[in-house]
Amino acid sequence: MHLDVNLIKKLRDITGLGVIECKNALITNNNDIELSVDYLRKSGNLKIEQKSSKSINQGSVFASVKNKMGGILELNCETDFVARNEIFKKFGEKIINFILLEENGNIEFINKIFDQERKNLVLRFGENIIIKKTFFLKSENLISFYLHGFKIAVLVDGIANSSCLIKKIAMHIAACSPKYLNEKDIPEYILKREYNVQMEIALNTKKSLEISKKIVQGRMQKFINDNTLLGQEFIFEKNVNVGDFLKKNNISILSFVRFSI
């Protein structure tokens, strides 16, 4: 059977596979491009299943804000080489744009929509790719995002006179990784567990119960400050915590999301 070189090239452009694989697919499917793509997808699905147990701890994060809406995404792969590839990045950007267009960040929905395209990329790169986490936010307030390279993404919902100030808070969150907004957001069981640990440490120093309680009180406040956005020292102003910075500038932070590779 005569094979048109242009057909082989076209199939390679679509799948990213080698000349021999594309040539054999075209021969098997009588030069039909669509049938050849399906044929390679079927064989590629076997490769995808074989890769499911491999470590997928690299990737990129993506974020975008548009018309009072924000989206954030973590897209994982096996190597940093693929994470930096433009085709991989365009796939992530496409998902983010879709999240904002559909106003839907449900991970099951997103995975269903993009599953075939994801599998095509697995075929192209020869390593597993997963859409790990997605988030969608809609608010009447200011939404800001910050990307630190392609490894950390932050989305912040707040009230302020300037979006630049909200952006600064997003940058702080990227750098300091607070787990909670304020003390009220820390689950009671976490506070109790930390208290019990600190009390046992204090009592082991042979100090009295009264002194131990005072020591633990200070350590618990430090624990709360270290783990809450409002309690952390602001990276842009020494000796000023984020809570005080917000009050001074009449800012309210309602929520935040931080994704990182």
CYANA upper distance limits for C-alpha pairs under 8 A (distance plus 0.5 A):
  1 MET  CA     27 ILE  CA      7.63
  3 LEU  CA      7 LEU  CA      7.87
  3 LEU  CA      8 ILE  CA      8.17
  3 LEU  CA     23 LYS  CA      8.25
  3 LEU  CA     26 LEU  CA      8.35
  3 LEU  CA     27 ILE  CA      8.23
  3 LEU  CA     31 ASN  CA      7.75
  4 ASP  CA      8 ILE  CA      7.22
  5 VAL  CA      9 LYS  CA      6.77
  6 ASN  CA     10 LYS  CA      6.52
  7 LEU  CA     11 LEU  CA      6.63
  7 LEU  CA     31 ASN  CA      8.04
  7 LEU  CA     33 ILE  CA      7.95
  8 ILE  CA     12 ARG  CA      6.63
  8 ILE  CA     19 VAL  CA      7.39
  8 ILE  CA     22 CYS  CA      6.54
  8 ILE  CA     23 LYS  CA      6.63
  8 ILE  CA     26 LEU  CA      8.15
  9 LYS  CA     13 ASP  CA      6.66
  9 LYS  CA     19 VAL  CA      8.49
 10 LYS  CA     14 ILE  CA      6.82
 11 LEU  CA     15 THR  CA      6.60
 11 LEU  CA     16 GLY  CA      8.33
 11 LEU  CA     22 CYS  CA      6.76
 11 LEU  CA     33 ILE  CA      7.19
 11 LEU  CA     36 SER  CA      8.40
 11 LEU  CA     37 VAL  CA      7.78
 12 ARG  CA     16 GLY  CA      5.43
 12 ARG  CA     17 LEU  CA      5.90
 12 ARG  CA     18 GLY  CA      7.12
 12 ARG  CA     19 VAL  CA      7.51
 12 ARG  CA     22 CYS  CA      6.92
 13 ASP  CA     17 LEU  CA      8.49
 14 ILE  CA     37 VAL  CA      8.41
 15 THR  CA     37 VAL  CA      7.79
 15 THR  CA    120 ASN  CA      7.29
 15 THR  CA    123 LEU  CA      7.37
 15 THR  CA    124 ARG  CA      6.29
 16 GLY  CA    123 LEU  CA      7.89
 16 GLY  CA    124 ARG  CA      5.12
 16 GLY  CA    125 PHE  CA      8.17
 17 LEU  CA     21 GLU  CA      7.11
 17 LEU  CA     22 CYS  CA      7.19
 17 LEU  CA    123 LEU  CA      7.85
 17 LEU  CA    124 ARG  CA      6.54
 18 GLY  CA     22 CYS  CA      6.78
 19 VAL  CA     23 LYS  CA      6.44
 20 ILE  CA     24 ASN  CA      6.58
 21 GLU  CA     25 ALA  CA      6.70
 22 CYS  CA     26 LEU  CA      6.72
 22 CYS  CA     36 SER  CA      8.31
 23 LYS  CA     27 ILE  CA      6.75
 24 ASN  CA     28 THR  CA      6.59
 25 ALA  CA     29 ASN  CA      6.68
 25 ALA  CA     36 SER  CA      5.72
 25 ALA  CA     37 VAL  CA      8.43
 25 ALA  CA     39 TYR  CA      7.26
 25 ALA  CA     40 LEU  CA      7.44
 26 LEU  CA     30 ASN  CA      6.32
 26 LEU  CA     31 ASN  CA      5.05
 26 LEU  CA     32 ASP  CA      6.94
 26 LEU  CA     33 ILE  CA      7.51
 26 LEU  CA     36 SER  CA      6.14
 27 ILE  CA     31 ASN  CA      6.61
 28 THR  CA     36 SER  CA      8.24
 29 ASN  CA     35 LEU  CA      6.63
 29 ASN  CA     36 SER  CA      6.31
 31 ASN  CA     36 SER  CA      8.05
 32 ASP  CA     36 SER  CA      6.52
 33 ILE  CA     37 VAL  CA      6.64
 34 GLU  CA     38 ASP  CA      6.80
 35 LEU  CA     39 TYR  CA      6.52
 36 SER  CA     40 LEU  CA      6.69
 37 VAL  CA     41 ARG  CA      6.57
 38 ASP  CA     42 LYS  CA      6.69
 39 TYR  CA     43 SER  CA      7.02
 40 LEU  CA     44 GLY  CA      6.32
 41 ARG  CA     45 ASN  CA      6.52
 41 ARG  CA    119 LYS  CA      8.27
 41 ARG  CA    120 ASN  CA      7.61
 41 ARG  CA    123 LEU  CA      8.05
 42 LYS  CA     46 LEU  CA      7.50
 43 SER  CA     47 LYS  CA      7.43
 44 GLY  CA     48 ILE  CA      6.77
 44 GLY  CA    119 LYS  CA      8.11
 44 GLY  CA    120 ASN  CA      8.48
 44 GLY  CA    122 VAL  CA      8.23
 44 GLY  CA    123 LEU  CA      6.15
 45 ASN  CA     49 GLU  CA      6.84
 45 ASN  CA    119 LYS  CA      7.66
 46 LEU  CA     50 GLN  CA      6.86
 47 LYS  CA     51 LYS  CA      6.78
 47 LYS  CA    123 LEU  CA      8.29
 48 ILE  CA     52 SER  CA      6.93
 48 ILE  CA    119 LYS  CA      7.74
 48 ILE  CA    122 VAL  CA      7.24
 48 ILE  CA    123 LEU  CA      8.36
 48 ILE  CA    127 GLU  CA      8.31
 48 ILE  CA    128 ASN  CA      7.00
 51 LYS  CA    127 GLU  CA      7.31
 51 LYS  CA    128 ASN  CA      6.34
 52 SER  CA    128 ASN  CA      7.30
 54 LYS  CA     78 GLU  CA      8.10
 54 LYS  CA    128 ASN  CA      8.12
 55 SER  CA     78 GLU  CA      6.65
 56 ILE  CA     76 ASN  CA      6.64
 56 ILE  CA     77 CYS  CA      5.55
 56 ILE  CA     78 GLU  CA      4.90
 56 ILE  CA     79 THR  CA      8.23
 56 ILE  CA    128 ASN  CA      7.57
 56 ILE  CA    129 ILE  CA      7.89
 56 ILE  CA    130 ILE  CA      8.50
 57 ASN  CA     76 ASN  CA      6.98
 57 ASN  CA     77 CYS  CA      7.04
 57 ASN  CA     78 GLU  CA      6.54
 57 ASN  CA     79 THR  CA      8.28
 57 ASN  CA    261 ILE  CA      7.65
 58 GLN  CA     76 ASN  CA      6.06
 58 GLN  CA     77 CYS  CA      5.68
 58 GLN  CA     78 GLU  CA      5.90
 58 GLN  CA     79 THR  CA      6.01
 58 GLN  CA     80 ASP  CA      6.24
 58 GLN  CA     83 ALA  CA      7.30
 58 GLN  CA    261 ILE  CA      6.98
 59 GLY  CA     74 GLU  CA      7.96
 59 GLY  CA     75 LEU  CA      6.08
 59 GLY  CA     76 ASN  CA      4.58
 59 GLY  CA     77 CYS  CA      5.52
 59 GLY  CA     78 GLU  CA      7.83
 59 GLY  CA     79 THR  CA      7.76
 59 GLY  CA     80 ASP  CA      7.02
 59 GLY  CA     82 VAL  CA      8.08
 59 GLY  CA     83 ALA  CA      5.16
 59 GLY  CA    151 LYS  CA      8.10
 59 GLY  CA    261 ILE  CA      7.10
 60 SER  CA     74 GLU  CA      6.63
 60 SER  CA     75 LEU  CA      5.99
 60 SER  CA     76 ASN  CA      6.98
 60 SER  CA     83 ALA  CA      6.34
 60 SER  CA     84 ARG  CA      8.39
 60 SER  CA     89 LYS  CA      8.11
 60 SER  CA     92 GLY  CA      8.47
 60 SER  CA    150 PHE  CA      5.58
 60 SER  CA    151 LYS  CA      6.14
 60 SER  CA    261 ILE  CA      7.33
 61 VAL  CA     72 ILE  CA      7.92
 61 VAL  CA     73 LEU  CA      6.05
 61 VAL  CA     74 GLU  CA      5.02
 61 VAL  CA     75 LEU  CA      6.65
 61 VAL  CA     92 GLY  CA      8.39
 61 VAL  CA    147 LEU  CA      8.45
 61 VAL  CA    150 PHE  CA      6.01
 61 VAL  CA    151 LYS  CA      6.27
 61 VAL  CA    152 ILE  CA      6.75
 61 VAL  CA    153 ALA  CA      6.44
 61 VAL  CA    259 PHE  CA      7.45
 61 VAL  CA    260 SER  CA      7.34
 61 VAL  CA    261 ILE  CA      7.76
 62 PHE  CA     72 ILE  CA      6.13
 62 PHE  CA     73 LEU  CA      5.58
 62 PHE  CA     74 GLU  CA      7.05
 62 PHE  CA     92 GLY  CA      7.09
 62 PHE  CA     93 GLU  CA      7.33
 62 PHE  CA     96 ILE  CA      7.48
 62 PHE  CA    147 LEU  CA      7.93
 62 PHE  CA    150 PHE  CA      7.75
 62 PHE  CA    153 ALA  CA      6.95
 63 ALA  CA     70 GLY  CA      7.88
 63 ALA  CA     71 GLY  CA      6.01
 63 ALA  CA     72 ILE  CA      4.78
 63 ALA  CA     73 LEU  CA      6.86
 63 ALA  CA     96 ILE  CA      7.30
 63 ALA  CA    145 PHE  CA      7.11
 63 ALA  CA    146 TYR  CA      8.08
 63 ALA  CA    147 LEU  CA      7.63
 63 ALA  CA    153 ALA  CA      6.86
 63 ALA  CA    154 VAL  CA      7.99
 63 ALA  CA    155 LEU  CA      7.89
 64 SER  CA     70 GLY  CA      6.20
 64 SER  CA     71 GLY  CA      5.93
 64 SER  CA     72 ILE  CA      7.18
 64 SER  CA     96 ILE  CA      7.35
 64 SER  CA     97 ASN  CA      8.28
 64 SER  CA    145 PHE  CA      7.28
 65 VAL  CA     69 MET  CA      6.08
 65 VAL  CA     70 GLY  CA      4.74
 65 VAL  CA     71 GLY  CA      6.96
 65 VAL  CA    100 LEU  CA      8.49
 65 VAL  CA    143 ILE  CA      7.44
 65 VAL  CA    144 SER  CA      7.31
 65 VAL  CA    145 PHE  CA      7.51
 66 LYS  CA     70 GLY  CA      6.84
 66 LYS  CA    100 LEU  CA      7.81
 68 LYS  CA    138 LYS  CA      6.43
 68 LYS  CA    139 SER  CA      6.13
 68 LYS  CA    140 GLU  CA      6.68
 68 LYS  CA    141 ASN  CA      7.76
 68 LYS  CA    142 LEU  CA      7.68
 68 LYS  CA    143 ILE  CA      7.09
 69 MET  CA    100 LEU  CA      7.18
 69 MET  CA    103 GLU  CA      8.35
 69 MET  CA    136 PHE  CA      7.92
 69 MET  CA    137 LEU  CA      6.08
 69 MET  CA    138 LYS  CA      4.93
 69 MET  CA    139 SER  CA      6.94
 69 MET  CA    143 ILE  CA      7.61
 70 GLY  CA    100 LEU  CA      7.32
 70 GLY  CA    136 PHE  CA      6.34
 70 GLY  CA    137 LEU  CA      5.51
 70 GLY  CA    138 LYS  CA      6.93
 70 GLY  CA    143 ILE  CA      7.19
 70 GLY  CA    144 SER  CA      8.27
 70 GLY  CA    145 PHE  CA      8.40
 70 GLY  CA    155 LEU  CA      7.64
 71 GLY  CA     96 ILE  CA      6.63
 71 GLY  CA     99 ILE  CA      6.96
 71 GLY  CA    100 LEU  CA      6.79
 71 GLY  CA    105 GLY  CA      7.84
 71 GLY  CA    134 THR  CA      7.96
 71 GLY  CA    135 PHE  CA      6.18
 71 GLY  CA    136 PHE  CA      5.13
 71 GLY  CA    137 LEU  CA      6.82
 71 GLY  CA    155 LEU  CA      8.16
 72 ILE  CA     96 ILE  CA      7.27
 72 ILE  CA    134 THR  CA      6.25
 72 ILE  CA    135 PHE  CA      5.76
 72 ILE  CA    136 PHE  CA      7.19
 72 ILE  CA    153 ALA  CA      7.70
 72 ILE  CA    154 VAL  CA      8.18
 72 ILE  CA    155 LEU  CA      7.54
 72 ILE  CA    259 PHE  CA      8.25
 73 LEU  CA     92 GLY  CA      8.04
 73 LEU  CA     96 ILE  CA      7.25
 73 LEU  CA    131 ILE  CA      8.37
 73 LEU  CA    132 LYS  CA      8.30
 73 LEU  CA    133 LYS  CA      6.20
 73 LEU  CA    134 THR  CA      5.00
 73 LEU  CA    135 PHE  CA      7.07
 73 LEU  CA    259 PHE  CA      8.01
 74 GLU  CA    131 ILE  CA      6.97
 74 GLU  CA    132 LYS  CA      6.12
 74 GLU  CA    133 LYS  CA      5.61
 74 GLU  CA    134 THR  CA      7.00
 74 GLU  CA    259 PHE  CA      7.20
 74 GLU  CA    260 SER  CA      8.00
 74 GLU  CA    261 ILE  CA      8.11
 75 LEU  CA     92 GLY  CA      7.17
 75 LEU  CA    129 ILE  CA      7.89
 75 LEU  CA    130 ILE  CA      6.56
 75 LEU  CA    131 ILE  CA      5.28
 75 LEU  CA    132 LYS  CA      6.29
 75 LEU  CA    133 LYS  CA      7.82
 76 ASN  CA     83 ALA  CA      8.20
 76 ASN  CA    129 ILE  CA      6.11
 76 ASN  CA    130 ILE  CA      5.76
 76 ASN  CA    131 ILE  CA      6.83
 76 ASN  CA    132 LYS  CA      6.99
 77 CYS  CA     82 VAL  CA      7.48
 77 CYS  CA     83 ALA  CA      7.15
 77 CYS  CA    127 GLU  CA      7.57
 77 CYS  CA    128 ASN  CA      6.28
 77 CYS  CA    129 ILE  CA      4.97
 77 CYS  CA    130 ILE  CA      7.05
 78 GLU  CA     82 VAL  CA      8.09
 78 GLU  CA    127 GLU  CA      6.80
 78 GLU  CA    128 ASN  CA      6.84
 78 GLU  CA    129 ILE  CA      7.71
 79 THR  CA     83 ALA  CA      7.03
 80 ASP  CA     84 ARG  CA      6.79
 81 PHE  CA     85 ASN  CA      7.09
 82 VAL  CA     88 PHE  CA      7.19
 82 VAL  CA    125 PHE  CA      7.77
 83 ALA  CA     88 PHE  CA      6.85
 83 ALA  CA     89 LYS  CA      7.70
 84 ARG  CA     88 PHE  CA      7.75
 84 ARG  CA     89 LYS  CA      7.55
 85 ASN  CA     89 LYS  CA      6.82
 86 GLU  CA     90 LYS  CA      6.54
 87 ILE  CA     91 PHE  CA      6.78
 88 PHE  CA     92 GLY  CA      7.03
 88 PHE  CA    121 LEU  CA      8.26
 89 LYS  CA     93 GLU  CA      6.75
 90 LYS  CA     94 LYS  CA      6.51
 91 PHE  CA     95 ILE  CA      6.89
 92 GLY  CA     96 ILE  CA      6.84
 93 GLU  CA     97 ASN  CA      6.68
 94 LYS  CA     98 PHE  CA      6.68
 95 ILE  CA     99 ILE  CA      6.70
 95 ILE  CA    110 ILE  CA      8.24
 95 ILE  CA    114 PHE  CA      8.36
 96 ILE  CA    100 LEU  CA      6.98
 97 ASN  CA    101 LEU  CA      6.58
 98 PHE  CA    102 GLU  CA      6.43
 98 PHE  CA    103 GLU  CA      8.49
 99 ILE  CA    103 GLU  CA      6.03
 99 ILE  CA    104 ASN  CA      5.77
 99 ILE  CA    105 GLY  CA      6.12
 99 ILE  CA    110 ILE  CA      8.37
 99 ILE  CA    136 PHE  CA      7.41
100 LEU  CA    104 ASN  CA      7.47
100 LEU  CA    136 PHE  CA      7.90
103 GLU  CA    136 PHE  CA      7.36
103 GLU  CA    138 LYS  CA      8.47
104 ASN  CA    136 PHE  CA      6.62
105 GLY  CA    109 PHE  CA      8.25
105 GLY  CA    110 ILE  CA      7.51
105 GLY  CA    134 THR  CA      6.01
105 GLY  CA    135 PHE  CA      5.29
105 GLY  CA    136 PHE  CA      5.10
106 ASN  CA    110 ILE  CA      6.71
106 ASN  CA    134 THR  CA      7.31
106 ASN  CA    135 PHE  CA      7.64
106 ASN  CA    136 PHE  CA      8.42
107 ILE  CA    111 ASN  CA      6.51
107 ILE  CA    131 ILE  CA      8.40
107 ILE  CA    132 LYS  CA      8.32
107 ILE  CA    133 LYS  CA      6.94
107 ILE  CA    134 THR  CA      6.24
107 ILE  CA    135 PHE  CA      8.46
108 GLU  CA    112 LYS  CA      6.68
109 PHE  CA    113 ILE  CA      6.83
110 ILE  CA    114 PHE  CA      6.69
111 ASN  CA    115 ASP  CA      5.93
111 ASN  CA    131 ILE  CA      7.11
114 PHE  CA    118 ARG  CA      6.54
115 ASP  CA    119 LYS  CA      6.74
116 GLN  CA    120 ASN  CA      6.74
117 GLU  CA    121 LEU  CA      6.94
118 ARG  CA    122 VAL  CA      6.89
118 ARG  CA    129 ILE  CA      7.21
118 ARG  CA    130 ILE  CA      7.89
119 LYS  CA    123 LEU  CA      6.83
119 LYS  CA    129 ILE  CA      8.38
120 ASN  CA    124 ARG  CA      6.78
121 LEU  CA    125 PHE  CA      6.50
121 LEU  CA    126 GLY  CA      8.47
121 LEU  CA    129 ILE  CA      8.01
122 VAL  CA    126 GLY  CA      5.90
122 VAL  CA    127 GLU  CA      5.94
122 VAL  CA    128 ASN  CA      6.00
122 VAL  CA    129 ILE  CA      6.72
123 LEU  CA    127 GLU  CA      8.10
139 SER  CA    143 ILE  CA      7.76
139 SER  CA    157 ASP  CA      7.76
141 ASN  CA    157 ASP  CA      7.17
141 ASN  CA    158 GLY  CA      6.46
141 ASN  CA    159 ILE  CA      6.19
142 LEU  CA    157 ASP  CA      6.34
142 LEU  CA    158 GLY  CA      5.81
142 LEU  CA    159 ILE  CA      6.33
142 LEU  CA    160 ALA  CA      7.64
142 LEU  CA    163 SER  CA      7.18
142 LEU  CA    166 ILE  CA      8.22
143 ILE  CA    155 LEU  CA      7.62
143 ILE  CA    156 VAL  CA      6.09
143 ILE  CA    157 ASP  CA      5.14
143 ILE  CA    158 GLY  CA      6.94
143 ILE  CA    163 SER  CA      8.40
143 ILE  CA    166 ILE  CA      8.34
144 SER  CA    155 LEU  CA      6.39
144 SER  CA    156 VAL  CA      5.79
144 SER  CA    157 ASP  CA      7.22
144 SER  CA    163 SER  CA      7.40
144 SER  CA    166 ILE  CA      6.80
144 SER  CA    167 LYS  CA      6.27
144 SER  CA    170 ALA  CA      7.75
145 PHE  CA    153 ALA  CA      7.73
145 PHE  CA    154 VAL  CA      5.87
145 PHE  CA    155 LEU  CA      4.94
145 PHE  CA    156 VAL  CA      6.68
145 PHE  CA    167 LYS  CA      7.07
145 PHE  CA    170 ALA  CA      6.88
146 TYR  CA    153 ALA  CA      6.29
146 TYR  CA    154 VAL  CA      5.73
146 TYR  CA    155 LEU  CA      7.28
146 TYR  CA    167 LYS  CA      7.21
146 TYR  CA    170 ALA  CA      6.32
146 TYR  CA    171 MET  CA      6.67
146 TYR  CA    174 ALA  CA      8.14
147 LEU  CA    151 LYS  CA      8.26
147 LEU  CA    152 ILE  CA      6.34
147 LEU  CA    153 ALA  CA      5.11
147 LEU  CA    154 VAL  CA      7.09
148 HIS  CA    152 ILE  CA      5.60
148 HIS  CA    153 ALA  CA      6.89
148 HIS  CA    174 ALA  CA      7.67
151 LYS  CA    260 SER  CA      5.98
151 LYS  CA    261 ILE  CA      5.68
152 ILE  CA    174 ALA  CA      6.93
152 ILE  CA    258 ARG  CA      7.75
152 ILE  CA    259 PHE  CA      6.30
152 ILE  CA    260 SER  CA      4.85
152 ILE  CA    261 ILE  CA      7.14
153 ALA  CA    174 ALA  CA      7.45
153 ALA  CA    258 ARG  CA      6.28
153 ALA  CA    259 PHE  CA      5.75
153 ALA  CA    260 SER  CA      6.88
154 VAL  CA    170 ALA  CA      6.38
154 VAL  CA    171 MET  CA      8.23
154 VAL  CA    173 ILE  CA      7.58
154 VAL  CA    174 ALA  CA      6.77
154 VAL  CA    256 PHE  CA      7.63
154 VAL  CA    257 VAL  CA      6.15
154 VAL  CA    258 ARG  CA      4.97
154 VAL  CA    259 PHE  CA      6.95
155 LEU  CA    170 ALA  CA      7.29
155 LEU  CA    256 PHE  CA      6.06
155 LEU  CA    257 VAL  CA      5.69
155 LEU  CA    258 ARG  CA      7.07
156 VAL  CA    166 ILE  CA      7.67
156 VAL  CA    167 LYS  CA      8.48
156 VAL  CA    169 ILE  CA      8.39
156 VAL  CA    170 ALA  CA      6.68
156 VAL  CA    253 ILE  CA      7.92
156 VAL  CA    254 LEU  CA      8.36
156 VAL  CA    255 SER  CA      6.56
156 VAL  CA    256 PHE  CA      4.89
156 VAL  CA    257 VAL  CA      7.11
157 ASP  CA    253 ILE  CA      6.69
157 ASP  CA    254 LEU  CA      6.08
157 ASP  CA    255 SER  CA      5.84
157 ASP  CA    256 PHE  CA      6.67
158 GLY  CA    166 ILE  CA      7.28
158 GLY  CA    251 ILE  CA      7.73
158 GLY  CA    252 SER  CA      5.97
158 GLY  CA    253 ILE  CA      4.76
158 GLY  CA    254 LEU  CA      5.75
158 GLY  CA    255 SER  CA      7.60
159 ILE  CA    251 ILE  CA      6.12
159 ILE  CA    252 SER  CA      5.50
159 ILE  CA    253 ILE  CA      6.93
159 ILE  CA    254 LEU  CA      8.21
160 ALA  CA    165 LEU  CA      7.77
160 ALA  CA    166 ILE  CA      7.55
160 ALA  CA    249 ASN  CA      8.47
160 ALA  CA    250 ASN  CA      7.15
160 ALA  CA    251 ILE  CA      5.27
160 ALA  CA    252 SER  CA      7.21
161 ASN  CA    250 ASN  CA      8.49
161 ASN  CA    251 ILE  CA      8.19
162 SER  CA    166 ILE  CA      7.55
163 SER  CA    167 LYS  CA      6.67
164 CYS  CA    168 LYS  CA      6.81
165 LEU  CA    169 ILE  CA      7.06
166 ILE  CA    170 ALA  CA      6.85
167 LYS  CA    171 MET  CA      6.75
168 LYS  CA    172 HIS  CA      6.77
169 ILE  CA    173 ILE  CA      6.74
170 ALA  CA    174 ALA  CA      6.75
171 MET  CA    175 ALA  CA      6.81
172 HIS  CA    176 CYS  CA      6.44
172 HIS  CA    177 SER  CA      8.38
172 HIS  CA    234 PHE  CA      7.46
172 HIS  CA    235 ILE  CA      6.66
173 ILE  CA    177 SER  CA      5.61
173 ILE  CA    178 PRO  CA      6.76
173 ILE  CA    229 LEU  CA      7.82
173 ILE  CA    258 ARG  CA      7.90
174 ALA  CA    258 ARG  CA      7.52
177 SER  CA    258 ARG  CA      8.01
178 PRO  CA    226 ASP  CA      7.78
178 PRO  CA    227 ASN  CA      5.58
178 PRO  CA    228 THR  CA      5.70
178 PRO  CA    229 LEU  CA      5.73
178 PRO  CA    232 GLN  CA      8.32
179 LYS  CA    227 ASN  CA      5.91
179 LYS  CA    228 THR  CA      6.52
179 LYS  CA    229 LEU  CA      8.02
180 TYR  CA    185 ASP  CA      6.40
180 TYR  CA    186 ILE  CA      6.93
180 TYR  CA    227 ASN  CA      6.79
180 TYR  CA    228 THR  CA      5.19
180 TYR  CA    229 LEU  CA      6.77
181 LEU  CA    185 ASP  CA      6.95
181 LEU  CA    228 THR  CA      5.68
181 LEU  CA    229 LEU  CA      5.44
181 LEU  CA    230 LEU  CA      6.78
181 LEU  CA    255 SER  CA      7.49
181 LEU  CA    256 PHE  CA      8.22
182 ASN  CA    186 ILE  CA      7.75
182 ASN  CA    228 THR  CA      5.53
182 ASN  CA    229 LEU  CA      6.79
182 ASN  CA    230 LEU  CA      6.23
182 ASN  CA    231 GLY  CA      7.68
183 GLU  CA    224 ILE  CA      6.79
183 GLU  CA    228 THR  CA      7.07
186 ILE  CA    190 ILE  CA      7.44
186 ILE  CA    191 LEU  CA      7.61
187 PRO  CA    191 LEU  CA      7.25
188 GLU  CA    192 LYS  CA      6.70
189 TYR  CA    193 ARG  CA      6.53
190 ILE  CA    194 GLU  CA      6.68
191 LEU  CA    195 TYR  CA      6.53
192 LYS  CA    196 ASN  CA      6.64
193 ARG  CA    197 VAL  CA      6.80
194 GLU  CA    198 GLN  CA      6.63
194 GLU  CA    220 MET  CA      8.01
195 TYR  CA    199 MET  CA      6.49
195 TYR  CA    216 VAL  CA      7.53
195 TYR  CA    220 MET  CA      7.23
196 ASN  CA    200 GLU  CA      6.69
197 VAL  CA    201 ILE  CA      6.82
198 GLN  CA    202 ALA  CA      6.63
198 GLN  CA    216 VAL  CA      6.35
198 GLN  CA    219 ARG  CA      7.86
198 GLN  CA    220 MET  CA      8.41
199 MET  CA    203 LEU  CA      6.57
199 MET  CA    212 SER  CA      7.19
199 MET  CA    213 LYS  CA      7.58
199 MET  CA    216 VAL  CA      6.47
200 GLU  CA    204 ASN  CA      6.61
201 ILE  CA    205 THR  CA      7.45
202 ALA  CA    206 LYS  CA      8.09
202 ALA  CA    207 LYS  CA      7.52
202 ALA  CA    212 SER  CA      5.81
202 ALA  CA    215 ILE  CA      7.57
202 ALA  CA    216 VAL  CA      7.56
203 LEU  CA    207 LYS  CA      6.36
203 LEU  CA    208 SER  CA      7.72
203 LEU  CA    209 LEU  CA      7.50
203 LEU  CA    212 SER  CA      6.62
207 LYS  CA    211 ILE  CA      6.87
207 LYS  CA    212 SER  CA      6.62
208 SER  CA    212 SER  CA      6.49
209 LEU  CA    213 LYS  CA      6.60
210 GLU  CA    214 LYS  CA      7.11
211 ILE  CA    215 ILE  CA      6.80
212 SER  CA    216 VAL  CA      6.60
213 LYS  CA    217 GLN  CA      6.55
214 LYS  CA    218 GLY  CA      7.03
215 ILE  CA    219 ARG  CA      6.85
216 VAL  CA    220 MET  CA      6.41
217 GLN  CA    221 GLN  CA      6.83
218 GLY  CA    222 LYS  CA      6.87
219 ARG  CA    223 PHE  CA      6.65
220 MET  CA    224 ILE  CA      6.68
221 GLN  CA    225 ASN  CA      6.62
222 LYS  CA    226 ASP  CA      6.50
223 PHE  CA    227 ASN  CA      6.78
224 ILE  CA    228 THR  CA      6.54
224 ILE  CA    231 GLY  CA      7.39
225 ASN  CA    229 LEU  CA      8.15
225 ASN  CA    230 LEU  CA      7.84
225 ASN  CA    231 GLY  CA      4.42
225 ASN  CA    232 GLN  CA      5.75
226 ASP  CA    231 GLY  CA      7.02
226 ASP  CA    232 GLN  CA      6.03
227 ASN  CA    231 GLY  CA      7.97
227 ASN  CA    232 GLN  CA      7.83
228 THR  CA    232 GLN  CA      6.79
229 LEU  CA    242 VAL  CA      7.04
229 LEU  CA    243 GLY  CA      8.10
230 LEU  CA    241 ASN  CA      7.17
230 LEU  CA    242 VAL  CA      5.32
230 LEU  CA    243 GLY  CA      4.69
230 LEU  CA    244 ASP  CA      8.32
231 GLY  CA    241 ASN  CA      6.32
231 GLY  CA    242 VAL  CA      6.76
231 GLY  CA    243 GLY  CA      6.72
232 GLN  CA    241 ASN  CA      5.79
232 GLN  CA    242 VAL  CA      6.41
232 GLN  CA    243 GLY  CA      8.45
233 GLU  CA    237 GLU  CA      8.29
233 GLU  CA    238 LYS  CA      7.60
233 GLU  CA    239 ASN  CA      6.99
233 GLU  CA    240 VAL  CA      6.13
233 GLU  CA    241 ASN  CA      4.46
233 GLU  CA    242 VAL  CA      6.50
234 PHE  CA    238 LYS  CA      7.24
234 PHE  CA    239 ASN  CA      8.20
234 PHE  CA    240 VAL  CA      6.34
234 PHE  CA    241 ASN  CA      5.46
234 PHE  CA    242 VAL  CA      5.47
234 PHE  CA    245 PHE  CA      8.09
240 VAL  CA    244 ASP  CA      6.94
240 VAL  CA    245 PHE  CA      7.19
241 ASN  CA    245 PHE  CA      6.89
242 VAL  CA    246 LEU  CA      6.63
243 GLY  CA    247 LYS  CA      6.88
244 ASP  CA    248 LYS  CA      6.61
245 PHE  CA    249 ASN  CA      6.76
246 LEU  CA    250 ASN  CA      6.32
246 LEU  CA    251 ILE  CA      5.21
246 LEU  CA    252 SER  CA      7.01
247 LYS  CA    251 ILE  CA      6.72
247 LYS  CA    252 SER  CA      8.44
